[in-house]
Amino acid sequence: MHQNLADVTIIPNLPWIIGGGMLLGFMAIGGWIFTTWLRIKNGYPLENSWGRAIHPQVTNEAKERIKLLTNENAELRAEIGSLKDRLGTIERIITDQPSRLARDIDALSTVKGGHA
């Protein structure tokens, strides 16, 4: 009574064989997702199924949108700079000594009163 290879080795270990195959498949999918994420993060172009780089189409509408966003970005940066200056002034006023602040306010009121 000689048992064949399938009954002795393969059938009892079938859950391990299937689990190993599934694990290998999931690792391959996870690796593909990870490399795609790295490419996106570091600015490399993505590839299609034939290995050719996929570049975004630059249309006139996209160029105009980029131009508008660039202008808006510059305006917002200038506004942030102004707000930083104002905040610095407010911080200085708050942290100054009360007597010095009162003296500065009195000096300003006499200057305005003299010119009026």
Beta strands, then each sheet from edge to edge (+ up, - down):
strand 1: 46-47
strand 2: 53-54
sheet 1: 1+ 2-
end
